[in-house]
């Protein structure tokens, strides 16, 4: 069992012998390779259309590479464990060079883009984001190639509260449930008692309450037990130190707000305006994260989170200065994993069945023995 500290950041199981035990023994894809591709794009079209309608978003272009000096790349965690791919563009015989990075997510770029595209309060954007995360350990649901629906919505100061966060989460859940119903109408074989559908209701639970239920378990195992019990949940308040001395997860300090004080339904003081949708995956019989999201930092909460994280030097970067000087809108946003969603809704055992990327030979051989065929 992983200890709590090592489980705070970075995904993946971390051991291929362990992964081989976890992969299902009696798996057979419900869809052919051709049907899988048709189903992927049916789900993709449905989610993009309905996310835009539910949250008043428009689809916009999104960068694959960004200037290092902009500070807009997503560092994912605040412990420095996952770093972006960086390269030098010598441009003009190195007279006007650029140091660039491949994005790990468009989390910070989107908030800057709200201003760039003139989004008023209640308006937002949706991106078809592609990224590379070279420090992921490659297992059944983590890939070095990442595709997300990264979205961002302009909000008011008064909307920076848990109730508004929950309302947005409910809208996203309704879109995901609608996509499930739509793809099963097109491919009836996906509706099977062997792999039950997502529950209609999403349970909201604070990270502190998850810890209270399973105080001895590290984060991923707590999430697994809760997902098994609830079917689907939104864990909120991720990043603030919990009563055991650790945050639920090492959230980055410069986008989601995890320091703002909130109050539980029974009157306890808590923190954080962010969270994750996690579900129970009946195929893999494990936790399955679909989306991470949150209300974004203000000038005040950015400073506090960077101070708590020992990263105040980041304040000099253009993105951070734009927040400090109130030059970009207040917002809420998140990223929905595309291949993660396809994998879940199409009842797949491995993310490589819906995503074309690279895998080590040991994993491909292991999958083939278990009747799991990843896209080459």
Secondary structure as UniProt FT lines:
FT   TURN            4..7
FT   HELIX           16..22
FT   HELIX           33..55
FT   STRAND          57..60
FT   STRAND          65..67
FT   HELIX           68..70
FT   TURN            78..79
FT   STRAND          86..89
FT   TURN            91..95
FT   STRAND          98..102
FT   HELIX           107..116
FT   TURN            117..118
FT   TURN            121..122
FT   STRAND          124..132
FT   TURN            134..135
FT   STRAND          145..154
FT   HELIX           157..159
FT   HELIX           162..186
FT   HELIX           188..190
FT   TURN            193..194
FT   STRAND          203..206
FT   HELIX           207..213
FT   TURN            214..216
FT   HELIX           219..230
FT   STRAND          232..236
FT   TURN            243..244
FT   STRAND          261..263
FT   TURN            265..266
FT   STRAND          269..271
FT   STRAND          274..281
FT   TURN            282..285
FT   STRAND          286..296
FT   HELIX           299..309
FT   HELIX           312..316
FT   HELIX           318..324
FT   TURN            325..326
FT   STRAND          331..337
FT   HELIX           338..345
FT   TURN            346..347
FT   HELIX           351..353
FT   HELIX           361..369
FT   TURN            370..371
//
